[in-house]
Amino acid sequence: MTAVLDTLREALGTECVRTGADIPRKNFGDASGARMRAPLALVFPRSTEEVSRCLEICHAHGQRIVTQGGMTGLAGGANPQESEVALSLERLVGVEEIDHDSATLTALASTPLAVIQSAAEEAGFLCGIDLGARGTCTIGGNVATWQQMRTAIRSCVMG
Ligand SMILES: Cc1cc2nc3c(=O)[nH]c(=O)nc-3n(C[C@H](O)[C@H](O)[C@H](O)COP(=O)(O)OP(=O)(O)OC[C@H]3O[C@@H](n4cnc5c(N)ncnc54)[C@H](O)[C@@H]3O)c2cc1C
């Protein structure tokens, strides 16, 4: 197990791979109240390229991972097992593009839903998705947990 962590540290830098007491409790479990556990390690990639590299390394070592967004899920899907690496996407935040012609918005995975809603509104659109956890849940988590959101995201309508 240390081999995979050493390789992750070499690839991403030590500041992007936390273990033991350096892992915040918020990464132990989501809003479901299901059993919370510390993962083997917590990894914070800074780009999609680093996400790919992290997945490549974990795959090569047979290392299980669990992806974490805003941790507002109510089904324990983001909760780590002790032997898993938690892949936190919290550094991947930001709206990259709004295309008026196709009425689409492109954003990084951990952009909070509320940020997406505001960006859409400022551009003259209405984002057709809303839920109580809007300030904390992420667009990546939304897509992962709610298939219907994919349709809604594509069909943002002119406000
Ligand atoms: C107050 C409140 C109100 C809520 N209202 C609703 C509601 O109306 N409708 C509803 O459906 N849910 C609701 N939820 C549940 C939750 O907010 C949603 O399921 C939300 O979409 C989860 O997003 P998240 O970023 O917090 O995901 P997380 O909880 O971090 O993860 C949820 C799942 O998605 C996976 N995941 C996260 N990010 C990614 C990614 N980038 N790529 C691949 N997989 C990923 C995780 O591995 C996990 O399996 C509510 C929760 C709260 C606390």
The ligand as an SDF file (V2000), in Angstrom:
LIG
                    3D

 53 58  0  0  0  0  0  0  0  0999 V2000
  -30.2410   19.7270    2.2200 C   0  0  0  0  0  0  0  0  0  0  0  0
  -30.0900   18.7060    1.1060 C   0  0  0  0  0  0  0  0  0  0  0  0
  -31.0140   18.6920    0.0620 C   0  0  0  0  0  0  0  0  0  0  0  0
  -30.9130   17.7500   -0.9610 C   0  0  0  0  0  0  0  0  0  0  0  0
  -31.8490   17.7590   -1.9690 N   0  0  0  0  0  0  0  0  0  0  0  0
  -31.7520   16.8340   -2.9730 C   0  0  0  0  0  0  0  0  0  0  0  0
  -32.7290   16.8080   -4.0500 C   0  0  0  0  0  0  0  0  0  0  0  0
  -33.6670   17.5850   -4.0860 O   0  0  0  0  0  0  0  0  0  0  0  0
  -32.5460   15.8860   -5.0340 N   0  0  0  0  0  0  0  0  0  0  0  0
  -31.4930   15.0110   -5.0330 C   0  0  0  0  0  0  0  0  0  0  0  0
  -31.3820   14.1950   -5.9750 O   0  0  0  0  0  0  0  0  0  0  0  0
  -30.5760   15.0260   -4.0270 N   0  0  0  0  0  0  0  0  0  0  0  0
  -30.6700   15.9140   -3.0160 C   0  0  0  0  0  0  0  0  0  0  0  0
  -29.7370   15.9200   -1.9980 N   0  0  0  0  0  0  0  0  0  0  0  0
  -28.6080   14.9690   -2.0380 C   0  0  0  0  0  0  0  0  0  0  0  0
  -27.3110   15.5440   -2.6680 C   0  0  0  0  0  0  0  0  0  0  0  0
  -27.1960   16.9260   -2.4630 O   0  0  0  0  0  0  0  0  0  0  0  0
  -27.2850   15.2610   -4.1680 C   0  0  0  0  0  0  0  0  0  0  0  0
  -27.2910   13.8660   -4.3930 O   0  0  0  0  0  0  0  0  0  0  0  0
  -26.0650   15.8860   -4.8690 C   0  0  0  0  0  0  0  0  0  0  0  0
  -26.2380   15.7070   -6.2730 O   0  0  0  0  0  0  0  0  0  0  0  0
  -24.7300   15.2820   -4.4290 C   0  0  0  0  0  0  0  0  0  0  0  0
  -23.6700   16.0870   -4.9040 O   0  0  0  0  0  0  0  0  0  0  0  0
  -22.2470   16.1260   -4.1500 P   0  0  0  0  0  0  0  0  0  0  0  0
  -21.3220   16.9660   -4.9580 O   0  0  0  0  0  0  0  0  0  0  0  0
  -22.4190   16.5260   -2.7400 O   0  0  0  0  0  0  0  0  0  0  0  0
  -21.8230   14.5810   -4.2750 O   0  0  0  0  0  0  0  0  0  0  0  0
  -21.1210   13.6450   -3.1760 P   0  0  0  0  0  0  0  0  0  0  0  0
  -22.0220   13.4610   -2.0040 O   0  0  0  0  0  0  0  0  0  0  0  0
  -19.7380   14.1020   -2.9090 O   0  0  0  0  0  0  0  0  0  0  0  0
  -21.0580   12.2800   -4.0180 O   0  0  0  0  0  0  0  0  0  0  0  0
  -22.2460   11.6100   -4.3650 C   0  0  0  0  0  0  0  0  0  0  0  0
  -21.8880   10.4620   -5.3290 C   0  0  0  0  0  0  0  0  0  0  0  0
  -21.3950   10.9980   -6.5710 O   0  0  0  0  0  0  0  0  0  0  0  0
  -20.0650   10.5400   -6.8120 C   0  0  0  0  0  0  0  0  0  0  0  0
  -19.3350   11.6760   -7.3760 N   0  0  0  0  0  0  0  0  0  0  0  0
  -19.1940   12.9170   -6.8240 C   0  0  0  0  0  0  0  0  0  0  0  0
  -18.5420   13.7350   -7.6630 N   0  0  0  0  0  0  0  0  0  0  0  0
  -18.2450   12.9960   -8.7680 C   0  0  0  0  0  0  0  0  0  0  0  0
  -17.5660   13.2730   -9.9940 C   0  0  0  0  0  0  0  0  0  0  0  0
  -17.0680   14.4990  -10.2590 N   0  0  0  0  0  0  0  0  0  0  0  0
  -17.4250   12.2740  -10.8900 N   0  0  0  0  0  0  0  0  0  0  0  0
  -17.9420   11.0310  -10.6470 C   0  0  0  0  0  0  0  0  0  0  0  0
  -18.5960   10.7020   -9.5080 N   0  0  0  0  0  0  0  0  0  0  0  0
  -18.7490   11.6750   -8.5760 C   0  0  0  0  0  0  0  0  0  0  0  0
  -19.5390   10.0660   -5.4640 C   0  0  0  0  0  0  0  0  0  0  0  0
  -18.5450    9.0500   -5.6000 O   0  0  0  0  0  0  0  0  0  0  0  0
  -20.8020    9.5290   -4.8040 C   0  0  0  0  0  0  0  0  0  0  0  0
  -21.0740    8.2260   -5.2720 O   0  0  0  0  0  0  0  0  0  0  0  0
  -29.8300   16.8180   -0.9480 C   0  0  0  0  0  0  0  0  0  0  0  0
  -28.8980   16.8500    0.0970 C   0  0  0  0  0  0  0  0  0  0  0  0
  -29.0320   17.7530    1.1210 C   0  0  0  0  0  0  0  0  0  0  0  0
  -27.9920   17.7680    2.2210 C   0  0  0  0  0  0  0  0  0  0  0  0
  1  2  1  0
  2  3  1  0
  2 52  2  0
  3  4  2  0
  4  5  1  0
  4 50  1  0
  5  6  2  0
  6  7  1  0
  6 13  1  0
  7  8  2  0
  7  9  1  0
  9 10  1  0
 10 11  2  0
 10 12  1  0
 12 13  2  0
 13 14  1  0
 14 15  1  0
 14 50  1  0
 15 16  1  0
 16 17  1  0
 16 18  1  0
 18 19  1  0
 18 20  1  0
 20 21  1  0
 20 22  1  0
 22 23  1  0
 23 24  1  0
 24 25  2  0
 24 26  1  0
 24 27  1  0
 27 28  1  0
 28 29  2  0
 28 30  1  0
 28 31  1  0
 31 32  1  0
 32 33  1  0
 33 34  1  0
 33 48  1  0
 34 35  1  0
 35 36  1  0
 35 46  1  0
 36 37  1  0
 36 45  1  0
 37 38  2  0
 38 39  1  0
 39 40  1  0
 39 45  2  0
 40 41  1  0
 40 42  2  0
 42 43  1  0
 43 44  2  0
 44 45  1  0
 46 47  1  0
 46 48  1  0
 48 49  1  0
 50 51  2  0
 51 52  1  0
 52 53  1  0
M  END
$$$$
